Amino acid sequence: MIHDEPFGSPERRRSLTIIILLVFAVLMLRLYQLQLLFHVELDKKSEENSVRALTKDPVRGYMYDRYGRLLVDVGPSYSVTLIPAEFEKQNIGLLSSILQMEPKVLEDRIARARAYSPFLPARIKRDVDMKTLAAIEEHLPVLAGVTYQVESKRIYPTLARASHLLGYRREISDAQLAAGGDYYRPGDLVGVAGLEARYEPSLRGQRGFEYVSVNSRGQIIGSFEDGRRDKIAKEGYDLLLSIDGGLQAFAESLMTNYSGALVAMDPSDGGILAFVSKPDYDPSIMSGVTPADQWSELQTNSEKPLFNRASLTRYPPGSTFKMVLAAAALQEGVIDENYRINCSGGFRFGNRVFKDLHVHGSVNIVEAIQKSCNVFFYQLMLKVGFDKWNEYGRRFGFGQSTNTDTGEETTGLLPSTEYYDSRYGKGKWTQGFLLSLAIGQGEVGVSPLQMARYVAALANGGIVYRPHAVEFIRNKETNNVDPVRHDSTLVGLSPHVMGLIREGMERVVQAPGGTGGMARIQGVLSGGKTGTAENPHGKDHAWYIGFAPFDNPKIAIAVLLENSGYGGVKAAPIAGLVMERYLYGQLIRNVPKPAPARKSSSKAITQAVR
């Protein structure tokens, strides 16, 4: 009987042996790779499976007013985060239910986070309540990659809104994320308006990390390596502002029923004391998660509460601009204080009569400012010429950016020969165009912020300071307080010329026949100028610019009220009340003895810091 060999022929046994040896060789080679070549990488992956880096966002910097009062605080807020690489897609429904989000919205957020980095935690929903946190905690075993963290949101503890000055934060856009370097991640909040945007690098601080051990279900079981790898978050720097919080709240209350703006400045350094744009909005709406209906209301409201009228608008300045022409005429020697004209209530140029509001009789430059005589300035414009008017307008900063730190602004419009040639064609416009410019009408356009800087320069003798709201930046870690440098330029007017212009402005307020008597402050001499700017779309705009005290100015102010009529009737009283409130610390109407003046801004802020 013939028996088959157990593994067939010798050739078959040989082939099987070779296969077994090859398999064994491959296994040995792979074992060699795992043990000797790739152990560092594999150890790292193993560690990543058991260690999680928890992001620790820093506390954002605070903002204080010039007297050390807290204007912008921070409070706790909770955000849900997710690591895309760890999250399982089948749990979309559960997580969206817990967070009360549409599944599609949640999927889009996860996709955005994954595109940025699948291994970094990204915010999925912020400012969640304790009930949601409890549900997240309960379902952590099945929600791999999901956790939550504490971060901060803005709190506004005073009556001062200052919403257009302070600004707000919104979730970072894709464009900002791409330009933000390595610091930002999807879902981060960044400043998008006002000081929050301008000083974002200082306010945001430095992010930290805490490394923790987690189990297979993603639950934290303790610190990793006793925290030796942790990186402590560094708090953002504080901003110490020139703003007077009490004055800001008071000015806002006076402007409640108007559309317009009010800007008050310290003439000695350009520090902004009050910055009001009305209508405005409650900044706390922007602090956490802004409900969709409230955001829609702010965007679609016909009164445009999000629009910054203090620095982004371009209004005709009306008669408040007459001092520019006066400066050019006096400084260039075109006229002196003895030059007079006779105002009969109108000025004929060609076949048109340019009217005045009154018959002023014989007036010189000081009286023309006091009484706001249009006829005087019509004729003066023709003597000075377009180019010199434009030159002195630019010396005062018109037609260009103020370079303020408060956020976006308009450059306004200061017409020039080149501008008219471009708009109307060379030789196709006449000097009749200039007469409207002489009294602040026509194409000339300014912002209230520019006007505040202009009147501050008239108050201080001719220094054009950069308007600013931040005086110092404080590093809480080192307690160093660094001043913020702000540049300035000179208008270039002689003391004699400046004295004549200021005398006219004093008479506007203090003398009989002046148009700004309703801005008077009890016990304090002040100077100012009213303006009523024609508005082709409705009632005239009301302007007032002024400063006080006259001989040692502490405050300069510009008030603009849209569609409100005469500046001397509507805007001047508001300006007078704000200046009185600042100089005395309270309203002292009917109080016989004035209170002592406040300390200078630099000393006050230094004391507040200490």
MOJO-V915794 format. One record per pair of residues at least 6 apart in sequence whose C-alpha atoms are under 8 Angstrom apart, sorted by the first residue. I is the first residue (numbers start at 1). J is the second residue. Records with the same first field share a line. If there is no record, write none. Layout:
# MOJO-V915794
I: J, J
This chain:
# MOJO-V915794
7: 13
33: 39
34: 42
50: 213, 214, 215, 216
51: 211, 212, 213, 214, 224
52: 211, 212, 213, 214
53: 209, 210, 211, 212
54: 149, 209, 210, 211, 212
55: 121, 149, 207, 208, 209, 210
56: 149, 150, 151, 207, 208, 209, 210, 232, 233
57: 150, 151, 206, 207, 208, 233
58: 151, 204, 205, 206, 207, 208, 233, 234, 235, 236
59: 74, 151, 152, 204, 205, 234, 235, 236
60: 74, 152, 203, 204, 205, 235, 236, 237
61: 202, 203, 204, 205, 235, 236, 237, 238, 239
62: 70, 71, 72, 73, 74, 203, 236, 237, 238, 239
63: 70, 71, 72, 73, 238, 239, 240, 241
64: 70, 71, 72, 238, 239, 240, 241
65: 71, 240, 241, 242, 243, 244, 245
66: 240, 241, 242, 243, 244, 245, 601, 604, 605, 608
67: 244, 604, 605, 607, 608
68: 240, 605, 608, 609
69: 245
70: 157, 158
71: 156, 157, 158, 160, 245
72: 154, 155, 156, 157
73: 154, 155, 156, 157
74: 152, 153, 154, 155
75: 152, 153, 154, 155
76: 150, 151, 152, 153
77: 126, 127, 128, 150, 151, 152, 153, 288
78: 126, 127, 128, 129, 148, 149, 150, 151
79: 123, 124, 125, 126, 127, 128, 148, 149, 150, 151
80: 123, 124, 125, 126, 128, 146, 147, 148, 149
81: 121, 122, 123, 124, 125, 146, 147, 148, 149
82: 110, 121, 122, 123, 124, 145, 146, 147
83: 118, 119, 120, 121, 122, 145, 146
84: 110, 111, 113, 114, 118, 119, 120, 121, 145
85: 114, 118, 119, 145
86: 119, 144, 145
87: 143, 144, 145, 146
88: 143, 144
91: 142, 143
92: 103, 106, 107
93: 103
95: 143
96: 102, 103, 106
98: 132, 135, 136
99: 125, 132
106: 124
109: 124
110: 124
112: 186
113: 122, 186
116: 185, 186
121: 145
122: 185, 186, 187
123: 186, 187, 188
124: 187
126: 288, 289
127: 288, 289
133: 148
136: 147
137: 147
140: 146, 147, 217, 218, 219
141: 217, 218, 219
142: 217
143: 218
144: 217, 218
145: 218
153: 287, 288
154: 284, 287, 288
155: 284, 287
156: 283, 284
158: 245
159: 246, 249
160: 245, 246, 248, 249, 252
161: 248, 249, 252, 281, 282, 283
162: 248, 275, 276
163: 280, 281, 282, 283
164: 193, 194, 275, 276, 277, 280, 306, 307, 308
165: 194, 195, 275, 276, 406, 407
166: 193, 194, 195, 196, 406
167: 191, 192, 193, 194, 195, 196, 197, 283
168: 191, 192, 193, 194, 196, 197, 283, 286, 287
169: 189, 190, 191, 192, 193, 196, 197, 286, 287
170: 189, 190, 191, 192, 286
171: 187, 188, 189, 190
172: 186, 187, 188, 189, 190
177: 184, 185, 186
183: 207
190: 196, 197, 200
191: 197, 198, 200
193: 407, 408
194: 405, 406, 407, 408
195: 405, 406, 407
196: 203
197: 407
198: 405, 406, 407
202: 236, 237, 238
203: 236, 237, 238, 239
204: 235, 236, 237
205: 233, 234, 235, 236, 237
206: 233, 234, 235, 236
207: 232, 233, 234
208: 230, 231, 232, 233, 234
209: 230, 231, 232, 233
210: 227, 229, 230, 231, 232
211: 223, 224, 227, 229, 230
212: 220, 221, 222, 223, 224
213: 220, 221, 222, 223, 224
214: 220, 221, 222
215: 221
234: 477
235: 476, 477
236: 475, 476
237: 473, 474, 475, 476
238: 473, 474, 475, 476
239: 470, 471, 472, 473, 474
240: 470, 471, 472, 473, 474, 605
241: 469, 470, 471, 472
242: 271, 272, 273, 468, 469, 470, 471, 601, 605
243: 271, 272, 273, 274, 469
244: 273, 274
245: 274
247: 273, 274, 578, 581, 582
248: 273, 274, 275, 276
250: 578
251: 262, 274, 276, 578
252: 276, 278
254: 574
255: 261, 278
256: 278, 279
258: 278, 279, 561, 562
259: 277, 278, 279, 561, 562
260: 277, 278, 279, 309, 310, 559, 560, 561, 562
261: 275, 276, 277, 278, 309, 310, 448, 559, 560, 561
262: 274, 275, 276, 277, 310, 448, 557, 558, 559, 560
263: 272, 273, 274, 275, 276, 310, 448, 449, 452, 557, 558, 559
264: 272, 273, 274, 275, 452, 555, 556, 557, 558
265: 271, 272, 273, 274, 452, 453, 456, 467, 555, 556, 557
266: 272, 273, 456, 554, 555, 556, 601
267: 456, 457, 459, 460, 553, 554, 555, 556
268: 460, 553, 554
269: 465
270: 453, 456, 465, 466, 467, 468
271: 467, 468, 469, 470, 471
272: 467, 468, 469
273: 469
275: 310
276: 310
277: 308, 309, 310
278: 305, 309
279: 303, 304, 305
280: 305, 306
281: 298, 305, 306
285: 294
298: 304, 305, 306
299: 306
309: 447, 448
310: 447, 448, 449
311: 408, 409, 410, 447, 448, 449, 450
312: 408, 409, 410, 447
313: 409, 410, 412, 446, 447, 448
314: 410, 412, 413, 445, 446, 447
315: 444, 445, 446, 447
316: 440, 441, 442, 443, 444, 445, 446, 533, 534
317: 440, 441, 444, 445, 446, 531, 532, 533, 543
318: 439, 440, 441, 531, 532, 533, 534, 543
319: 372, 439, 440, 529, 530, 531, 532, 533
320: 439, 440, 529, 530, 531, 543, 544, 545
321: 438, 439, 440
322: 369, 377, 438, 439, 440
323: 369, 501
324: 389, 392, 393, 396
325: 377, 380, 381, 384, 389, 392, 438
326: 365, 501
327: 392, 493, 497, 498, 501
328: 384, 388, 389, 392
329: 335, 380, 384
330: 336, 497
331: 493, 494, 497
334: 383, 384
336: 365
337: 364, 365, 366, 500
338: 364
339: 364, 365
340: 362, 363, 364, 365
341: 361, 362, 363, 364, 376
342: 360, 361, 362, 363, 376
343: 359, 360, 361, 362, 363, 373, 375, 376
344: 358, 359, 360, 361
345: 355, 356, 357, 358, 359, 360, 375
346: 353, 354, 355, 356, 359, 375
347: 353, 354, 355, 375, 378
348: 354
349: 432
354: 375
355: 374, 375
356: 373, 374, 375
357: 374
358: 373
360: 371, 373
363: 376
365: 376, 500, 501, 504
366: 500, 501, 503, 504
367: 504
368: 374, 376, 377, 504
369: 501, 504, 505, 508, 529
370: 504, 505, 506, 507, 508, 513, 514, 515, 529
371: 508, 513, 514, 515
372: 515
374: 439
377: 438, 439
378: 435, 436, 438, 439
379: 435
380: 438
381: 389, 434, 435, 438
382: 431, 434, 435
386: 416, 417, 434
387: 416, 417
390: 414, 415, 416
392: 491
393: 399, 414
394: 400, 414
395: 490, 491, 492
396: 454, 457, 464, 491
397: 450, 454, 464
398: 411, 412, 413, 414, 446, 450
399: 411, 412, 413, 414, 446
400: 410, 411, 412, 413
401: 409, 410, 411
402: 411, 450, 466, 467
403: 466, 467
404: 466, 467, 468
405: 467, 468, 469, 470
406: 468, 469
410: 447
411: 446
412: 444, 445, 446, 447
413: 443, 444, 445, 446
414: 443, 444, 445
415: 443, 444
420: 426, 429
421: 427, 428, 429
433: 442
436: 442
437: 443, 444
440: 533
441: 533, 534
448: 558, 559, 560
449: 467, 558
451: 545, 558
452: 545, 556, 557, 558
453: 464, 465, 466, 467
454: 464
455: 545, 546, 547, 556, 557, 558
456: 463, 464, 547, 555, 556, 557
457: 463, 464, 465, 491
458: 498, 502
459: 502, 547, 550, 553, 556
460: 553
461: 495, 498
462: 490, 491, 492, 493, 498
463: 488, 489, 490, 491
464: 488, 489, 490, 491
465: 486, 487, 488, 489
466: 486, 487, 488
468: 486
470: 484
471: 483, 484
472: 481, 482, 483, 484
473: 481, 482, 483, 484
474: 480, 481, 482
475: 481
481: 609
502: 527
503: 527
505: 527, 528, 529
506: 525, 526, 527, 528, 550
507: 514, 527
508: 514, 515, 516, 517, 527, 528, 529
509: 515, 516, 517, 518, 519, 520, 526, 527, 528, 529
510: 516, 517, 520, 525, 526, 527
511: 517
515: 529, 530, 568
516: 528, 529, 530, 568, 572
517: 568, 572
518: 568, 569, 572, 573, 576
519: 568, 572, 573, 574, 575, 576, 577
520: 526, 576
521: 576, 577, 579, 580
522: 580, 588, 589, 594
523: 592, 593, 594
524: 548, 549, 550
525: 548, 549, 550, 551
526: 546, 547, 548, 549, 550
527: 546, 547, 548, 550
528: 544, 545, 546, 547
529: 544, 545, 546
530: 542, 543, 544, 545, 567, 568, 572
531: 542, 543, 544, 566, 567, 568
532: 540, 541, 542, 543, 565, 566, 567
533: 540, 541, 542, 543
534: 540, 541
535: 541, 563
538: 563
539: 562, 563, 564, 565
540: 562, 563, 564, 565, 566
541: 560, 561, 562, 563, 564, 565, 566, 567
542: 559, 560, 561, 562, 563, 564, 565, 566, 567, 568, 570, 571
543: 558, 559, 560, 561, 566, 567, 568, 571, 572
544: 557, 558, 559, 560, 567, 568, 571, 572, 575
545: 556, 557, 558, 559, 572, 575
546: 556, 557, 558, 575
547: 553, 554, 555, 556, 557, 579
548: 554, 555, 556, 579
549: 555
554: 583
555: 579, 582
557: 575, 579
558: 575
559: 571, 572, 574, 575
560: 571
561: 570, 571
564: 570
577: 587
580: 586, 587, 588
581: 587, 588
583: 597, 598
584: 594, 595, 596, 597, 598
588: 594
